[in-house]
Amino acid sequence: MNVTINGAAYELPDGATVAHAVQALTQATSGIAVAVNDEVVTRGAWSSTPLTERDRVEVLTAVQGG
């Protein structure tokens, strides 16, 4: 299935979840927020939230700085 992650096209297997999308983009395990089609998905729901064709996923990583 084709989804858009942070503005770029990705091909993910059928049945992919939000967790798969995060893994496709980053190896980070903390400091991450995700929204699918402008709706925030809590971390506890990543592995149980399925993606569908043409979903728009935004994966945001916290960055420290000054």
PDB file of N, CA, C and O in Angstrom:
ATOM      1  N   MET A   1       0.847  -1.171   0.000  1.00  0.00           N
ATOM      2  CA  MET A   1       0.000   0.000   0.000  1.00  0.00           C
ATOM      3  C   MET A   1       0.890   1.232   0.000  1.00  0.00           C
ATOM      4  O   MET A   1       1.999   1.207   0.533  1.00  0.00           O
ATOM      5  N   ASN A   2       0.404   2.298  -0.594  1.00  0.00           N
ATOM      6  CA  ASN A   2       1.136   3.561  -0.667  1.00  0.00           C
ATOM      7  C   ASN A   2       0.620   4.519   0.398  1.00  0.00           C
ATOM      8  O   ASN A   2      -0.579   4.783   0.487  1.00  0.00           O
ATOM      9  N   VAL A   3       1.542   5.035   1.200  1.00  0.00           N
ATOM     10  CA  VAL A   3       1.210   6.052   2.196  1.00  0.00           C
ATOM     11  C   VAL A   3       2.224   7.183   2.075  1.00  0.00           C
ATOM     12  O   VAL A   3       3.284   7.019   1.470  1.00  0.00           O
ATOM     13  N   THR A   4       1.896   8.307   2.643  1.00  0.00           N
ATOM     14  CA  THR A   4       2.815   9.439   2.667  1.00  0.00           C
ATOM     15  C   THR A   4       3.276   9.633   4.099  1.00  0.00           C
ATOM     16  O   THR A   4       2.464   9.816   5.006  1.00  0.00           O
ATOM     17  N   ILE A   5       4.585   9.591   4.294  1.00  0.00           N
ATOM     18  CA  ILE A   5       5.159   9.794   5.623  1.00  0.00           C
ATOM     19  C   ILE A   5       6.032  11.034   5.563  1.00  0.00           C
ATOM     20  O   ILE A   5       7.021  11.075   4.831  1.00  0.00           O
ATOM     21  N   ASN A   6       5.663  12.038   6.334  1.00  0.00           N
ATOM     22  CA  ASN A   6       6.394  13.308   6.361  1.00  0.00           C
ATOM     23  C   ASN A   6       6.606  13.865   4.952  1.00  0.00           C
ATOM     24  O   ASN A   6       7.675  14.382   4.629  1.00  0.00           O
ATOM     25  N   GLY A   7       5.570  13.750   4.120  1.00  0.00           N
ATOM     26  CA  GLY A   7       5.601  14.330   2.791  1.00  0.00           C
ATOM     27  C   GLY A   7       6.237  13.484   1.711  1.00  0.00           C
ATOM     28  O   GLY A   7       6.243  13.885   0.547  1.00  0.00           O
ATOM     29  N   ALA A   8       6.775  12.319   2.059  1.00  0.00           N
ATOM     30  CA  ALA A   8       7.408  11.445   1.073  1.00  0.00           C
ATOM     31  C   ALA A   8       6.595  10.166   0.899  1.00  0.00           C
ATOM     32  O   ALA A   8       6.014   9.657   1.857  1.00  0.00           O
ATOM     33  N   ALA A   9       6.559   9.656  -0.318  1.00  0.00           N
ATOM     34  CA  ALA A   9       5.818   8.431  -0.614  1.00  0.00           C
ATOM     35  C   ALA A   9       6.580   7.216  -0.095  1.00  0.00           C
ATOM     36  O   ALA A   9       7.795   7.109  -0.264  1.00  0.00           O
ATOM     37  N   TYR A  10       5.850   6.308   0.535  1.00  0.00           N
ATOM     38  CA  TYR A  10       6.407   5.053   1.033  1.00  0.00           C
ATOM     39  C   TYR A  10       5.493   3.918   0.618  1.00  0.00           C
ATOM     40  O   TYR A  10       4.273   4.076   0.566  1.00  0.00           O
ATOM     41  N   GLU A  11       6.082   2.785   0.326  1.00  0.00           N
ATOM     42  CA  GLU A  11       5.341   1.569   0.043  1.00  0.00           C
ATOM     43  C   GLU A  11       5.459   0.687   1.290  1.00  0.00           C
ATOM     44  O   GLU A  11       6.555   0.265   1.659  1.00  0.00           O
ATOM     45  N   LEU A  12       4.336   0.417   1.925  1.00  0.00           N
ATOM     46  CA  LEU A  12       4.299  -0.449   3.099  1.00  0.00           C
ATOM     47  C   LEU A  12       3.455  -1.668   2.778  1.00  0.00           C
ATOM     48  O   LEU A  12       2.574  -1.603   1.920  1.00  0.00           O
ATOM     49  N   PRO A  13       3.714  -2.788   3.463  1.00  0.00           N
ATOM     50  CA  PRO A  13       2.919  -3.985   3.185  1.00  0.00           C
ATOM     51  C   PRO A  13       1.465  -3.814   3.621  1.00  0.00           C
ATOM     52  O   PRO A  13       1.172  -3.051   4.542  1.00  0.00           O
ATOM     53  N   ASP A  14       0.562  -4.525   2.956  1.00  0.00           N
ATOM     54  CA  ASP A  14      -0.832  -4.515   3.384  1.00  0.00           C
ATOM     55  C   ASP A  14      -0.896  -4.954   4.842  1.00  0.00           C
ATOM     56  O   ASP A  14      -0.173  -5.862   5.252  1.00  0.00           O
ATOM     57  N   GLY A  15      -1.754  -4.317   5.618  1.00  0.00           N
ATOM     58  CA  GLY A  15      -1.874  -4.633   7.034  1.00  0.00           C
ATOM     59  C   GLY A  15      -0.896  -3.877   7.911  1.00  0.00           C
ATOM     60  O   GLY A  15      -0.846  -4.109   9.119  1.00  0.00           O
ATOM     61  N   ALA A  16      -0.108  -2.964   7.320  1.00  0.00           N
ATOM     62  CA  ALA A  16       0.860  -2.180   8.086  1.00  0.00           C
ATOM     63  C   ALA A  16       0.129  -1.296   9.095  1.00  0.00           C
ATOM     64  O   ALA A  16      -1.004  -0.870   8.870  1.00  0.00           O
ATOM     65  N   THR A  17       0.798  -1.035  10.195  1.00  0.00           N
ATOM     66  CA  THR A  17       0.252  -0.206  11.257  1.00  0.00           C
ATOM     67  C   THR A  17       1.079   1.064  11.394  1.00  0.00           C
ATOM     68  O   THR A  17       2.082   1.249  10.705  1.00  0.00           O
ATOM     69  N   VAL A  18       0.642   1.929  12.290  1.00  0.00           N
ATOM     70  CA  VAL A  18       1.406   3.146  12.588  1.00  0.00           C
ATOM     71  C   VAL A  18       2.814   2.765  13.056  1.00  0.00           C
ATOM     72  O   VAL A  18       3.779   3.447  12.711  1.00  0.00           O
ATOM     73  N   ALA A  19       2.942   1.704  13.823  1.00  0.00           N
ATOM     74  CA  ALA A  19       4.263   1.265  14.286  1.00  0.00           C
ATOM     75  C   ALA A  19       5.185   0.965  13.108  1.00  0.00           C
ATOM     76  O   ALA A  19       6.369   1.297  13.160  1.00  0.00           O
ATOM     77  N   HIS A  20       4.670   0.344  12.050  1.00  0.00           N
ATOM     78  CA  HIS A  20       5.475   0.076  10.860  1.00  0.00           C
ATOM     79  C   HIS A  20       5.948   1.382  10.213  1.00  0.00           C
ATOM     80  O   HIS A  20       7.094   1.484   9.774  1.00  0.00           O
ATOM     81  N   ALA A  21       5.069   2.366  10.159  1.00  0.00           N
ATOM     82  CA  ALA A  21       5.432   3.649   9.558  1.00  0.00           C
ATOM     83  C   ALA A  21       6.547   4.323  10.350  1.00  0.00           C
ATOM     84  O   ALA A  21       7.480   4.873   9.765  1.00  0.00           O
ATOM     85  N   VAL A  22       6.453   4.282  11.666  1.00  0.00           N
ATOM     86  CA  VAL A  22       7.490   4.880  12.508  1.00  0.00           C
ATOM     87  C   VAL A  22       8.818   4.167  12.268  1.00  0.00           C
ATOM     88  O   VAL A  22       9.853   4.817  12.123  1.00  0.00           O
ATOM     89  N   GLN A  23       8.793   2.838  12.225  1.00  0.00           N
ATOM     90  CA  GLN A  23      10.023   2.069  12.004  1.00  0.00           C
ATOM     91  C   GLN A  23      10.622   2.338  10.629  1.00  0.00           C
ATOM     92  O   GLN A  23      11.838   2.262  10.459  1.00  0.00           O
ATOM     93  N   ALA A  24       9.783   2.651   9.649  1.00  0.00           N
ATOM     94  CA  ALA A  24      10.285   2.954   8.306  1.00  0.00           C
ATOM     95  C   ALA A  24      11.037   4.273   8.276  1.00  0.00           C
ATOM     96  O   ALA A  24      11.868   4.503   7.398  1.00  0.00           O
ATOM     97  N   LEU A  25      10.746   5.137   9.237  1.00  0.00           N
ATOM     98  CA  LEU A  25      11.319   6.475   9.210  1.00  0.00           C
ATOM     99  C   LEU A  25      12.461   6.662  10.195  1.00  0.00           C
ATOM    100  O   LEU A  25      13.434   7.349   9.884  1.00  0.00           O
ATOM    101  N   THR A  26      12.363   6.067  11.372  1.00  0.00           N
ATOM    102  CA  THR A  26      13.363   6.330  12.410  1.00  0.00           C
ATOM    103  C   THR A  26      13.576   5.121  13.303  1.00  0.00           C
ATOM    104  O   THR A  26      12.684   4.288  13.466  1.00  0.00           O
ATOM    105  N   GLN A  27      14.752   5.034  13.872  1.00  0.00           N
ATOM    106  CA  GLN A  27      15.064   3.992  14.846  1.00  0.00           C
ATOM    107  C   GLN A  27      14.894   4.509  16.273  1.00  0.00           C
ATOM    108  O   GLN A  27      15.070   3.762  17.236  1.00  0.00           O
ATOM    109  N   ALA A  28      14.551   5.789  16.404  1.00  0.00           N
ATOM    110  CA  ALA A  28      14.352   6.386  17.728  1.00  0.00           C
ATOM    111  C   ALA A  28      13.222   5.659  18.459  1.00  0.00           C
ATOM    112  O   ALA A  28      12.252   5.223  17.839  1.00  0.00           O
ATOM    113  N   THR A  29      13.357   5.534  19.768  1.00  0.00           N
ATOM    114  CA  THR A  29      12.340   4.836  20.550  1.00  0.00           C
ATOM    115  C   THR A  29      11.626   5.750  21.538  1.00  0.00           C
ATOM    116  O   THR A  29      10.688   5.322  22.210  1.00  0.00           O
ATOM    117  N   SER A  30      12.055   6.985  21.630  1.00  0.00           N
ATOM    118  CA  SER A  30      11.380   7.920  22.533  1.00  0.00           C
ATOM    119  C   SER A  30      11.370   9.309  21.906  1.00  0.00           C
ATOM    120  O   SER A  30      12.098   9.581  20.950  1.00  0.00           O
ATOM    121  N   GLY A  31      10.542  10.174  22.454  1.00  0.00           N
ATOM    122  CA  GLY A  31      10.465  11.539  21.952  1.00  0.00           C
ATOM    123  C   GLY A  31       9.795  11.636  20.596  1.00  0.00           C
ATOM    124  O   GLY A  31      10.118  12.526  19.808  1.00  0.00           O
ATOM    125  N   ILE A  32       8.864  10.731  20.311  1.00  0.00           N
ATOM    126  CA  ILE A  32       8.209  10.704  19.004  1.00  0.00           C
ATOM    127  C   ILE A  32       6.711  10.920  19.175  1.00  0.00           C
ATOM    128  O   ILE A  32       6.097  10.374  20.092  1.00  0.00           O
ATOM    129  N   ALA A  33       6.133  11.712  18.294  1.00  0.00           N
ATOM    130  CA  ALA A  33       4.688  11.908  18.231  1.00  0.00           C
ATOM    131  C   ALA A  33       4.248  11.578  16.815  1.00  0.00           C
ATOM    132  O   ALA A  33       4.979  11.834  15.858  1.00  0.00           O
ATOM    133  N   VAL A  34       3.048  11.005  16.677  1.00  0.00           N
ATOM    134  CA  VAL A  34       2.556  10.587  15.360  1.00  0.00           C
ATOM    135  C   VAL A  34       1.127  11.063  15.165  1.00  0.00           C
ATOM    136  O   VAL A  34       0.307  11.024  16.082  1.00  0.00           O
ATOM    137  N   ALA A  35       0.848  11.514  13.950  1.00  0.00           N
ATOM    138  CA  ALA A  35      -0.523  11.845  13.548  1.00  0.00           C
ATOM    139  C   ALA A  35      -0.799  11.159  12.213  1.00  0.00           C
ATOM    140  O   ALA A  35       0.063  11.107  11.336  1.00  0.00           O
ATOM    141  N   VAL A  36      -2.004  10.639  12.076  1.00  0.00           N
ATOM    142  CA  VAL A  36      -2.452  10.038  10.824  1.00  0.00           C
ATOM    143  C   VAL A  36      -3.650  10.844  10.344  1.00  0.00           C
ATOM    144  O   VAL A  36      -4.659  10.963  11.039  1.00  0.00           O
ATOM    145  N   ASN A  37      -3.519  11.391   9.149  1.00  0.00           N
ATOM    146  CA  ASN A  37      -4.588  12.224   8.586  1.00  0.00           C
ATOM    147  C   ASN A  37      -5.025  13.309   9.573  1.00  0.00           C
ATOM    148  O   ASN A  37      -6.216  13.551   9.768  1.00  0.00           O
ATOM    149  N   ASP A  38      -4.037  13.950  10.187  1.00  0.00           N
ATOM    150  CA  ASP A  38      -4.224  15.075  11.113  1.00  0.00           C
ATOM    151  C   ASP A  38      -4.824  14.688  12.463  1.00  0.00           C
ATOM    152  O   ASP A  38      -5.248  15.566  13.215  1.00  0.00           O
ATOM    153  N   GLU A  39      -4.871  13.392  12.786  1.00  0.00           N
ATOM    154  CA  GLU A  39      -5.361  12.931  14.084  1.00  0.00           C
ATOM    155  C   GLU A  39      -4.211  12.291  14.848  1.00  0.00           C
ATOM    156  O   GLU A  39      -3.583  11.357  14.349  1.00  0.00           O
ATOM    157  N   VAL A  40      -3.925  12.784  16.063  1.00  0.00           N
ATOM    158  CA  VAL A  40      -2.842  12.238  16.876  1.00  0.00           C
ATOM    159  C   VAL A  40      -3.163  10.801  17.263  1.00  0.00           C
ATOM    160  O   VAL A  40      -4.292  10.476  17.630  1.00  0.00           O
ATOM    161  N   VAL A  41      -2.145   9.945  17.172  1.00  0.00           N
ATOM    162  CA  VAL A  41      -2.275   8.546  17.581  1.00  0.00           C
ATOM    163  C   VAL A  41      -1.370   8.345  18.789  1.00  0.00           C
ATOM    164  O   VAL A  41      -0.162   8.566  18.696  1.00  0.00           O
ATOM    165  N   THR A  42      -1.928   7.934  19.908  1.00  0.00           N
ATOM    166  CA  THR A  42      -1.123   7.732  21.116  1.00  0.00           C
ATOM    167  C   THR A  42      -0.177   6.553  20.924  1.00  0.00           C
ATOM    168  O   THR A  42      -0.464   5.625  20.168  1.00  0.00           O
ATOM    169  N   ARG A  43       0.949   6.603  21.617  1.00  0.00           N
ATOM    170  CA  ARG A  43       1.971   5.554  21.482  1.00  0.00           C
ATOM    171  C   ARG A  43       1.388   4.169  21.751  1.00  0.00           C
ATOM    172  O   ARG A  43       1.745   3.207  21.070  1.00  0.00           O
ATOM    173  N   GLY A  44       0.514   4.059  22.716  1.00  0.00           N
ATOM    174  CA  GLY A  44      -0.075   2.763  23.042  1.00  0.00           C
ATOM    175  C   GLY A  44      -0.929   2.182  21.930  1.00  0.00           C
ATOM    176  O   GLY A  44      -1.208   0.983  21.923  1.00  0.00           O
ATOM    177  N   ALA A  45      -1.344   3.019  20.991  1.00  0.00           N
ATOM    178  CA  ALA A  45      -2.203   2.561  19.897  1.00  0.00           C
ATOM    179  C   ALA A  45      -1.443   2.351  18.584  1.00  0.00           C
ATOM    180  O   ALA A  45      -2.045   1.938  17.593  1.00  0.00           O
ATOM    181  N   TRP A  46      -0.153   2.623  18.556  1.00  0.00           N
ATOM    182  CA  TRP A  46       0.598   2.515  17.310  1.00  0.00           C
ATOM    183  C   TRP A  46       0.484   1.130  16.674  1.00  0.00           C
ATOM    184  O   TRP A  46       0.223   1.014  15.477  1.00  0.00           O
ATOM    185  N   SER A  47       0.678   0.087  17.471  1.00  0.00           N
ATOM    186  CA  SER A  47       0.697  -1.265  16.894  1.00  0.00           C
ATOM    187  C   SER A  47      -0.692  -1.781  16.554  1.00  0.00           C
ATOM    188  O   SER A  47      -0.819  -2.769  15.832  1.00  0.00           O
ATOM    189  N   SER A  48      -1.735  -1.133  17.059  1.00  0.00           N
ATOM    190  CA  SER A  48      -3.093  -1.587  16.773  1.00  0.00           C
ATOM    191  C   SER A  48      -3.852  -0.654  15.833  1.00  0.00           C
ATOM    192  O   SER A  48      -5.030  -0.877  15.556  1.00  0.00           O
ATOM    193  N   THR A  49      -3.180   0.391  15.340  1.00  0.00           N
ATOM    194  CA  THR A  49      -3.826   1.336  14.426  1.00  0.00           C
ATOM    195  C   THR A  49      -3.396   1.020  12.995  1.00  0.00           C
ATOM    196  O   THR A  49      -2.257   1.289  12.614  1.00  0.00           O
ATOM    197  N   PRO A  50      -4.304   0.450  12.206  1.00  0.00           N
ATOM    198  CA  PRO A  50      -3.936   0.092  10.826  1.00  0.00           C
ATOM    199  C   PRO A  50      -3.870   1.316   9.929  1.00  0.00           C
ATOM    200  O   PRO A  50      -4.561   2.311  10.148  1.00  0.00           O
ATOM    201  N   LEU A  51      -3.032   1.218   8.928  1.00  0.00           N
ATOM    202  CA  LEU A  51      -2.958   2.249   7.899  1.00  0.00           C
ATOM    203  C   LEU A  51      -3.711   1.759   6.670  1.00  0.00           C
ATOM    204  O   LEU A  51      -3.825   0.556   6.435  1.00  0.00           O
ATOM    205  N   THR A  52      -4.218   2.700   5.895  1.00  0.00           N
ATOM    206  CA  THR A  52      -4.894   2.359   4.657  1.00  0.00           C
ATOM    207  C   THR A  52      -4.258   3.133   3.506  1.00  0.00           C
ATOM    208  O   THR A  52      -3.516   4.092   3.717  1.00  0.00           O
ATOM    209  N   GLU A  53      -4.556   2.708   2.318  1.00  0.00           N
ATOM    210  CA  GLU A  53      -4.023   3.334   1.109  1.00  0.00           C
ATOM    211  C   GLU A  53      -4.194   4.846   1.163  1.00  0.00           C
ATOM    212  O   GLU A  53      -5.271   5.349   1.483  1.00  0.00           O
ATOM    213  N   ARG A  54      -3.124   5.563   0.847  1.00  0.00           N
ATOM    214  CA  ARG A  54      -3.083   7.029   0.751  1.00  0.00           C
ATOM    215  C   ARG A  54      -3.209   7.759   2.090  1.00  0.00           C
ATOM    216  O   ARG A  54      -3.477   8.960   2.105  1.00  0.00           O
ATOM    217  N   ASP A  55      -3.021   7.061   3.213  1.00  0.00           N
ATOM    218  CA  ASP A  55      -2.985   7.773   4.495  1.00  0.00           C
ATOM    219  C   ASP A  55      -1.807   8.732   4.509  1.00  0.00           C
ATOM    220  O   ASP A  55      -0.784   8.498   3.865  1.00  0.00           O
ATOM    221  N   ARG A  56      -1.971   9.817   5.257  1.00  0.00           N
ATOM    222  CA  ARG A  56      -0.903  10.796   5.457  1.00  0.00           C
ATOM    223  C   ARG A  56      -0.438  10.683   6.899  1.00  0.00           C
ATOM    224  O   ARG A  56      -1.203  10.933   7.830  1.00  0.00           O
ATOM    225  N   VAL A  57       0.824  10.304   7.077  1.00  0.00           N
ATOM    226  CA  VAL A  57       1.395  10.089   8.400  1.00  0.00           C
ATOM    227  C   VAL A  57       2.455  11.153   8.651  1.00  0.00           C
ATOM    228  O   VAL A  57       3.321  11.395   7.811  1.00  0.00           O
ATOM    229  N   GLU A  58       2.374  11.776   9.804  1.00  0.00           N
ATOM    230  CA  GLU A  58       3.409  12.724  10.225  1.00  0.00           C
ATOM    231  C   GLU A  58       4.083  12.151  11.466  1.00  0.00           C
ATOM    232  O   GLU A  58       3.423  11.870  12.466  1.00  0.00           O
ATOM    233  N   VAL A  59       5.395  11.981  11.394  1.00  0.00           N
ATOM    234  CA  VAL A  59       6.179  11.489  12.518  1.00  0.00           C
ATOM    235  C   VAL A  59       7.087  12.618  12.957  1.00  0.00           C
ATOM    236  O   VAL A  59       7.950  13.067  12.202  1.00  0.00           O
ATOM    237  N   LEU A  60       6.890  13.070  14.174  1.00  0.00           N
ATOM    238  CA  LEU A  60       7.666  14.188  14.711  1.00  0.00           C
ATOM    239  C   LEU A  60       8.573  13.690  15.809  1.00  0.00           C
ATOM    240  O   LEU A  60       8.148  12.935  16.684  1.00  0.00           O
ATOM    241  N   THR A  61       9.836  14.115  15.765  1.00  0.00           N
ATOM    242  CA  THR A  61      10.807  13.743  16.770  1.00  0.00           C
ATOM    243  C   THR A  61      11.228  14.970  17.562  1.00  0.00           C
ATOM    244  O   THR A  61      11.572  16.003  16.987  1.00  0.00           O
ATOM    245  N   ALA A  62      11.200  14.851  18.873  1.00  0.00           N
ATOM    246  CA  ALA A  62      11.605  15.963  19.735  1.00  0.00           C
ATOM    247  C   ALA A  62      13.102  16.208  19.574  1.00  0.00           C
ATOM    248  O   ALA A  62      13.897  15.272  19.493  1.00  0.00           O
ATOM    249  N   VAL A  63      13.464  17.487  19.531  1.00  0.00           N
ATOM    250  CA  VAL A  63      14.872  17.878  19.387  1.00  0.00           C
ATOM    251  C   VAL A  63      15.185  18.888  20.482  1.00  0.00           C
ATOM    252  O   VAL A  63      14.442  19.845  20.701  1.00  0.00           O
ATOM    253  N   GLN A  64      16.308  18.650  21.167  1.00  0.00           N
ATOM    254  CA  GLN A  64      16.718  19.603  22.195  1.00  0.00           C
ATOM    255  C   GLN A  64      17.646  20.632  21.570  1.00  0.00           C
ATOM    256  O   GLN A  64      18.349  20.355  20.598  1.00  0.00           O
ATOM    257  N   GLY A  65      17.630  21.785  22.130  1.00  0.00           N
ATOM    258  CA  GLY A  65      18.514  22.821  21.630  1.00  0.00           C
ATOM    259  C   GLY A  65      18.312  24.104  22.409  1.00  0.00           C
ATOM    260  O   GLY A  65      17.495  24.173  23.328  1.00  0.00           O
ATOM    261  N   GLY A  66      19.041  25.077  22.042  1.00  0.00           N
ATOM    262  CA  GLY A  66      18.904  26.317  22.787  1.00  0.00           C
ATOM    263  C   GLY A  66      18.984  27.516  21.906  1.00  0.00           C
ATOM    264  O   GLY A  66      18.885  28.644  22.388  1.00  0.00           O
TER     265      GLY A  66
END
